[in-house]
Amino acid sequence: MRVSLNWLRDYVKIEKSAEEIGEMLSDRGFPVEEIVHLGSDTMLNVEVTSNRGDCLSHIGVAREIAAATGQQLRLPQIKLNESGKKAADFVSVEIENSSLCGRYAARIIEGVKVGPTPVWMKERLETIGIRSVNNIVDATNYAMMELGQPSHAFDYNKLQGGKIIVRNARKGETLISIDGTKCQLKENMLMIADANRAVAIAGVMGGLDSEISDSTTTVMLEAAHFAPLSVRTTARTLTIGSEASFRFERNVDIASADWASQRTAQLIVEVAGGSIACGMVDAYPAVHQQKKASMRLSRMKALLGIDIDANKVMDIFNSLGFAPVNNGQTIDCTIPSWRNDIYREVDLIEEVIRSYGYNKIHTEKKLNIEIAKIDPVQKFKVQMRSYLGAAGFYETISVTFTDRNMADPFHPAKDPQYAAVKDVSRKNANLLRPSLIGSLMSVFKSNYNAGNSSCRIYELADTFVKTDSQQLDEKMKLAMLCDCDFRLLKGTIEGLIYSINKNAKIDFQPCDFKWAKAAASVNVAGTNLGYIGVVSDDTCSKIDLKSVEPIIAELDFAALMSLQSGPVEVKPLPKFPSITRDLSIIVDNNIAWEQIETAVNKTKCPILEKVSFVDIYKGKPIPKDKKSVTLSLRFRDEDGTLTHQKVDEIESLIVSSLADTTGAELRKA
């Protein structure tokens, strides 16, 4: 925000130099980035945070200087010489979307003469970097930089039907803005329209067809309040911005629209002549109610660490226009309409300390740092992330909300019940996710559509399940997804569990899910940790995924954490070599790997070190109702070197056990 020092002196007595003013503003949270001396004037470039839209004006900055120096703020005196005609006889105002436009005030000025701008006004505008256009446009810009309230001057004779309608853009509607940009309007954009067409983009820029020109004799002056998010979205979408949109995006004072309109009209008449119609047409659906906030003195002391006298606090609040009332232990404040950033106790405490001075907070030359114990939950998260990263998985972070398109396919219930928020900004994705699978599938879908194959991702976050008693059960889950081999994800889960507990006995039991063509529950010592499954083609088609077979898993974080064991026993490296044998057996299609593994272990052979799955084959020459399963057996004797003759004997026992238990036959070709 560029301000003129001479201009500031109109509103507050300033005896300090520009450099001293800059230092004072910086101490109050408004760093001065640049000071430029321009002839008899000085420009200060003040950094204003996005929550302090009230300081995007000379009066706003002057208000801060007055509060800091104890001076009185001098506001412009307004006296309008109104004609006998009424503004309501010229124009009517209708707000169709009051959620995006809280107020729209229209005032009429007749008999104006467009011409050059007076030198005094032109010089002040040029000092802060605004070029002169003509006397009427310059008057609206001057009022905006003075008050912080953007206004717009329309050529009244170019408006059709004597009507202003604040509405959303219509499908296919276009408008050429004042800067010559042809804007393709969208239906979520707020427009200012006359009886037949859009004439301005609300809060952003006026239209070329209704701008002030040399032939203008009657002005319709707008002063309004538009929703900041709507203005910001529209300006970004159309890639056009203005000093007006910059202020509307940071919220303007809705209660001061009338005063700002009067001041702007006064300036227009001063520089362009004319007469002001009596009154104004003010569409104001919900009148602004002043906010109130209270501050406990004890809370202020606890938060700041220093004791500030209550009388000093009262002086600070009075200087800021907060109308404080001291009730002994608390101070109640009525927040002025221009301070949209104040609504909590901590906001009042911040106002106290920035006015009192951050430099008055006592500091120690030495800091005593107490080392806190490592949070076991955070430590466990780091351990899991480290393992999954080493396994080639990338972590995703997505929002806690989802929609039914992604939630319903993965919910076990036929008629899912969700916890949801009523925030109007989340009309669709307003469900608190009961599972992380939908979020992971959304991320996977984006990667898949972008051509990123061999996708391995995971997310560690909270889920929210609505219980029968209408309570919210919040649980942290770990979800994983890959689009490659089922065994890869299964092996990753096994490796993760073994990294937590080396002695864990992992059991995968077949189960059914509506979204899966094949699935299994993951169990350790009888405790269910979660599930793993292959997403069916039908489920993929519901979320518009084709020719892909994602494998997903979701595990309970608390259950995983409970598996942590004590110190790991370290064994010496084997002294003697192992012998590995691969077996290919033919079994019925319904025989699961767990049955085969159980049959092998049933032999209780002391030299059998490990049983591993290798492959499955179906097709010629294997019968249609059969499959060929290849498994790997690793043998080792801790007391000496194994002989192949001894391994042959054990292998025969294993083949016999497989035949008796699963009906397996050795594959010969």
Secondary structure, DSSP 8 states (H G I E B T S, - for coil): -EEEHHHHTTTS---S-HHHHHHHHHHTT--EEEEEEETTEEEEEE---TT-GGGSSHHHHHHHHHHHHT-----------EEEEEGGGT-EEEES-TTTEEEEEEEEEES-------HHHHHHHHHTT-----HHHHHHHHHHHHHS--EEEEEGGGSSTTEEEEEE--TT-EEEBTTS-EEE--TTSEEEE-SSSEEEETTTEEBGGG---TT--EEEEEEEEE-HHHHHHHHHHHT---HHHHHHTT---GGGHHHHHHHHHHHHHHHH--EEEES-EEE-SS----EEEEEEHHHHHHHHSS---HHHHHHHHHHTT---EE-SSEEEEEE-TT-TT--SHHHHHHHHHHHH-GGGS---SS---------HHHHHHHHHHHHHHHTT-EE----SEE-HHHHGGG-SSSS----B---TT-SSS-EE-S-SHHHHHHHHHHHHHTT--S-EEEEEEEEEEE-TTS-EEEEEEEEEEESS-HHHHHHHHHHHHHHH-TT--EEEEEE--TTEEEEEEEEETTEEEEEEEEE-HHHHHHTT--S---EEEEEEHHHHHTT--SS-------SS--EEEEEEEEEETT--HHHHHHHHHTT--TTEEEEEEEEEE-STTS-TTEEEEEEEEEE--TTS---HHHHHHHHHHHHHHHHHHH--EE---
